[in-house]
């Protein structure tokens, strides 16, 4: 579904010169696959995600979705970012229904679909609340519901749980997996957390330090549906976490000399 071919991104530096953020990225992602991008800070994980989303143009190479070249954002790709970016003056219902109204649905139809999605993400009864009245986890549920509202085939998630407390993060991971099991959307998920990547993913793409290149692509051959309490006792899960941690911590060649 997603074909990334030879993608490179170079940024112009404010003081002059250039910065090579990612280099020669080749990656194919199948329809319905859950793929996480893992790597150290500054390795270009988010840059790659923004290129797939059409928010940033590559300096070289190409990205296509279902055979069509990506030249900008589109309704087939739904972004969910760490910053919730909700409209503070709109209620939960208003935020989720916003895109539907913009797409031409009547208020009645948009509100009905938004109400169903709000229930799906566990916020039934909060339709009339404003963002300032919600916890961080609840705001992220609203953001996810808002993205799901217009039915994208692909979810692009940039550390969506990174700003949440540990308990809320684990809970939303479980809820995301339940949604994915139900709808089987294609997911490209950026994270710093190894355990999160292993728990959620079919494959994990490990990137090198900058400039970001693909260091390894690891198949997460764990059974689904997944239960955290069972995985914690699974030797294969433990091995995957340890191996991925070592890949990320492994210093670049020039630091070993």
C-alpha positions in Angstrom: 0.0 0.0 0.0 2.9 2.4 0.8 6.0 2.3 -1.4 9.0 4.4 -0.2 11.8 4.4 -2.7 15.2 6.0 -2.3 13.8 8.8 -0.1 16.3 11.4 1.0 15.6 14.7 2.8 18.1 17.6 3.1 17.2 20.7 5.1 18.7 24.2 4.6 20.3 25.3 7.9 19.4 28.8 9.1 23.1 29.8 9.4 24.0 28.4 6.1 24.9 24.9 4.8 22.6 21.9 4.8 21.6 19.1 7.1 20.9 15.5 5.7 18.1 14.2 7.9 17.3 10.9 6.2 19.1 9.1 3.4 18.2 6.4 0.9 15.1 5.0 2.6 13.5 2.0 0.9 10.5 0.5 2.5 7.3 -1.2 1.4 4.3 -1.5 3.7 1.4 -3.8 2.9 -2.3 -3.1 3.2 -3.5 -3.6 6.8 0.0 -3.9 8.2 1.1 -2.2 11.5 4.7 -0.9 11.1 6.6 1.0 13.7 9.6 3.3 13.1 12.1 3.1 16.0 15.3 4.9 16.5 17.3 7.5 18.6 16.2 11.1 18.8 17.0 13.1 15.8 17.3 10.2 13.4 14.5 11.4 11.1 11.6 9.2 12.1 9.1 12.0 12.1 10.5 13.5 8.9 9.9 10.2 7.1 6.3 10.1 8.5 5.7 13.7 7.3 7.0 12.8 3.8 4.6 9.9 3.6 1.8 12.2 4.8 2.7 14.7 2.1 3.4 17.5 4.6 7.1 17.6 3.6 8.5 17.0 0.1 11.5 14.7 -0.2 14.7 16.0 -1.7 15.2 12.8 -3.6 13.3 9.5 -4.2 9.6 9.0 -4.2 6.6 7.8 -2.1 3.4 6.3 -3.5 0.2 5.1 -1.9 -1.8 2.4 -3.8 0.3 3.2 -6.9 -0.3 6.9 -6.8 2.6 9.3 -6.2 2.3 11.4 -3.0 2.4 15.1 -3.8 0.7 16.5 -0.8 -1.7 15.6 2.1 -4.8 13.6 1.2 -7.9 12.0 2.8 -6.4 8.5 2.4 -3.8 9.3 5.1 -4.9 10.4 8.5 -2.3 12.0 10.8 -2.4 11.6 14.6 0.3 13.7 16.4 1.6 14.0 19.9 0.1 17.5 20.1 -3.6 16.9 20.1 -4.3 20.1 18.0 -8.0 20.2 19.1 -10.1 23.3 18.6 -10.4 24.7 22.1 -13.7 26.5 21.3 -15.4 23.3 20.1 -16.8 20.5 22.2 -15.7 16.9 21.8 -18.6 16.4 19.4 -17.8 19.6 17.5 -14.1 18.6 17.1 -14.9 15.1 15.8 -17.7 16.3 13.5 -15.7 19.2 12.1 -14.1 17.3 9.2 -17.4 15.6 8.3 -19.2 19.0 8.1 -16.3 20.3 6.0 -16.8 17.3 3.7 -20.4 18.3 3.1 -22.3 16.1 5.5 -25.4 17.6 7.1 -25.1 18.5 10.8 -27.5 15.6 11.7 -25.4 13.0 9.8 -22.1 14.4 10.9 -23.2 14.5 14.5 -24.5 10.9 14.3 -21.3 9.6 12.9 -19.2 11.6 15.3 -21.3 10.4 18.3 -20.7 6.7 17.2 -16.9 7.3 16.9 -16.8 9.1 20.3 -18.4 5.9 21.8 -15.9 3.8 19.9 -12.9 5.5 21.6 -14.5 5.3 25.1 -15.8 8.8 25.5 -19.5 8.3 25.5 -21.1 10.9 27.8 -18.3 13.5 27.1 -19.8 14.9 23.8 -20.5 18.3 25.3 -17.1 18.7 27.1 -14.5 21.1 25.9 -10.8 20.2 25.5 -9.8 22.1 28.7 -12.1 19.8 30.7 -10.4 16.7 29.5 -7.3 14.8 30.5 -4.4 14.2 28.1 -5.5 10.7 27.4 -9.0 11.8 26.7 -7.8 14.5 24.3 -5.8 12.0 22.4 -8.9 9.8 22.1 -10.7 12.8 20.6 -7.9 13.3 18.2 -8.0 9.7 17.1 -11.8 9.8 16.7 -11.5 13.0 14.6 -9.0 11.3 12.3 -11.1 8.1 12.0 -14.2 10.2 11.1 -13.2 10.8 7.5 -12.2 7.1 7.0 -8.5 7.2 6.0 -7.1 3.9 4.8 -3.8 4.8 6.5 -3.1 6.1 10.0 0.2 8.1 10.4 0.9 8.3 14.1 3.8 10.4 15.4 4.5 9.4 19.0 0.8 9.8 19.8 1.2 8.6 23.4 4.6 10.2 24.1 3.2 13.0 26.3 1.0 10.8 28.4 1.6 9.2 31.8 2.6 5.6 31.9 -0.8 4.2 32.9 -2.7 6.2 30.3 -0.1 5.3 27.6 -0.6 1.5 28.2 -4.3 1.8 28.2 -4.4 3.7 24.9 -2.0 1.2 23.4 -4.5 -1.5 24.2 -7.4 0.5 22.8 -5.4 1.3 19.6 -4.8 -2.4 19.1 -8.5 -3.2 19.6 -9.4 -0.6 16.9 -6.7 -2.0 14.6 -7.9 -5.5 15.1 -11.5 -4.4 14.2 -10.7 -2.2 11.1 -7.2 -3.4 10.0 -6.2 -0.1 8.7 -2.6 0.4 7.6 -0.6 2.0 10.4 2.8 3.7 10.3 3.7 4.5 13.9 6.7 6.5 15.1 7.9 5.8 18.7 11.0 6.0 20.9 9.7 3.2 23.1 10.9 -0.3 22.3 8.3 -2.2 24.3 5.5 -0.1 22.7 6.8 -1.0 19.2 7.0 -4.7 19.9 3.6 -4.8 21.6 1.8 -3.1 18.7 3.6 -4.0 15.5 3.9 -6.6 12.7 7.3 -5.2 11.8 9.7 -2.7 13.4 11.9 -0.5 11.3 15.1 0.5 13.2 16.8 3.6 12.0 20.4 4.7 12.5 21.6 7.9 14.1 21.5 10.9 11.8 21.5 10.9 8.9 18.7 8.4 9.4 19.0 5.2 7.4 17.3 1.9 7.8 19.5 -0.3 10.0 17.2 -3.3 10.3 13.6 -4.4 9.7 12.5 -6.8 12.4 9.5 -9.1 12.1 7.5 -9.2 15.3 6.4 -12.9 15.1 4.1 -12.8 18.1 0.6 -14.2 18.1 -2.5 -11.9 17.8 -4.6 -10.8 19.4 -2.0 -9.7 22.0 -2.4 -9.5 25.8 0.3 -7.6 27.6 0.2 -9.9 30.7 0.8 -12.9 28.5 3.5 -11.3 26.4 5.5 -10.3 29.5 5.9 -14.0 30.2 6.7 -14.9 26.6 10.5 -15.5 26.0 10.2 -14.5 22.4 8.7 -11.1 23.4 11.5 -10.6 25.9 14.2 -11.5 23.3 12.7 -9.1 20.8 12.7 -6.2 23.3 16.3 -7.0 24.3 17.6 -7.2 20.7 15.9 -4.0 19.6 17.2 -2.2 22.7 20.7 -3.3 21.7 20.2 -2.2 18.1 19.2 1.3 19.2 22.0 1.6 21.8 24.7 0.4 19.5 27.0 3.4 18.9 27.9 4.5 15.4 31.1 3.2 13.8 33.1 6.4 14.4 32.4 6.2 18.2 33.8 2.6 18.4 37.2 3.4 17.1 
